[in-house]
Amino acid sequence: MNNIIPGGIEMNKSPSKYFVFLGLFFTSTSSIFVRSIDAPSLTIASYRLLAGTLFMMVPFLRNWSRKGTTLDREGFFLSVVSGIFLAGHFATWISSLEYTTVSSSTVLVALSPIFVAFFNFIVLKERLKRIQTIGILVSIAGAVIISAGDIAVSGEALFGDFLAFMGAVFVAGYLLIGKKVRKYLTLSDYAFVTYASAAVTLFVLAVIMKTDLSPGGPTQLSVMFLHGIICSGLGHTTYNWMLQHVSSTYVSTVTLGEPVFASILAFLILRETPSLQTVAGGMIVIAGLYVFVKSPDLSGMISGKKYEKTN
């Protein structure tokens, strides 16, 4: 997938930035799978990351046996931390749904591009053009419209909102770390360690919270593994592949299209007709994404450049 030599130097031609939308398509299928799985959400997330780990084990072991590994102490540590952030995202966001509405949770998780862009501006001095900022804000406004009308206000809801907010923070941290280490770690090295770390973290949390981890039979286990292979093995791995080539702000902004893609898939597969509010909000999200992705390439886009790990 990438031409890499041991030691962390990677040479390859930069792919089209629109490949991020391929990852968006895969991750957007998650709600379709979850509908057909009768298990606690934390159990579904645990098996999803387990399947993603097993999916990436094959290229990880193959590349390790042929070329060695680009993992060093720092890369391994950061990949583990990235996995913990990914697990934190799933754990807090899923838990938030027990206290607040899906709409409130969706709106707050949609704030992750703002956190990523702010960090990149402060630390990496990555400046967004005005048109790019407008595109992000328009997309977030569309997400708010999709979720509007079901906002809960209570003590429990506020706690749930806090958990959803932390879900946005965690996924932002996951993308930011991924951007850093993908400059010198191969995709298979980074993704395998990250997904494994996330899976272990989620299973430990499930045990601590006394969550039923029973897969519920071979059919349901197969669906859960297919869910993990498509949404994490293909979806998140596409995001992590593209993090070497585009800004983490770009990836996090594109993920705002997930509710729109999920609604389209629900209509095509489950015959669920979206509400006028969902259609209107979805059109606004798409308009914002169009403005954003058609603007000049973000800082962080590379084209045929050589990256080395810097100590």
Phi, psi and omega in degrees: 000323176227147176270107187228140174247149180304141183114348171100009180267132184233129181236117175197160181278137184290127178283171178298140179295343182285352176297338177301329180290338173294317175299321178299319179299313182296314182291334182289346178282353186303315183296329178294317179293315184300326179300331186261005181248123179261083181201157176303148183300321181293327176293317178299316180295321181297313180289330176299314181287329175297316179296320178297322178295312180296325179298320182274351182295323182297305178296329179297310181291323179297312180294324180295319181289331183269318189238355187087193183235150174269357180290131169235187184300314181293314181298319178295314181299313181293325178294320177297315179298319177301318178296322177295320176297318179297317177296320178299323178299310181296316185296313183287319181293316179297316180295328182298331183290346178278346186240332182230177183281159176301322182296312179300316181297317181298317180298315183291320177295331180291352180280354185305323178300329179293317179296318180295314181296321180295315179298315180297326178289316183287313188270313186264357181060031179276112183260132176271141173288157183303319182294328178291319177298318178298317179300316178298312183294323178295318179296318178296321177299320177297319178297323178296318180296318178302323186263353185294156176094357181222035182273123182265145178229109178192175179298314179296320181296322179296322177295318177297321177297321178297318179297319179295321176300317178294329175300321177293319179296316182296316182291330175295317178297321178300315181289322181293317177295318179301319179298320182293309188279338179288354174288338182222354175257142175293159180300315182294321178297310184293311185295318182298310182294319181295312181294322179296316178299317180295318181298312179300315180299316182292319179295321177297316179298320180297319178294315180300320182273007178056042178277139179291114182263008179295129181289344176078030177106161184296325181294312180292324177297320179297319179294319180296321179290321176296321175303313181291321181294317183284312187281321179261308183301319179261314184293297182293329178293326174296316176302313183292327174298313184286342178298339177284343189243339180228166179294147174296333175297320179297312181298314183294327179289319180299327181296346176296342179281357184300315178299328180290310178299320180297321179294320178296316179295322179296324178291317184285323186263314184262357181059035176270119181277121180289152178287163177300326178296318178295318180297315181296313179297321179296320178296324179290319176301313180298319179298317179296317178296322179297314178299318184292308187285338179274353177286166178306148184308141179292156170301133182113345174291139179233157181216099177067023181269157178259130180247137174234152174292134177253132182272000000 
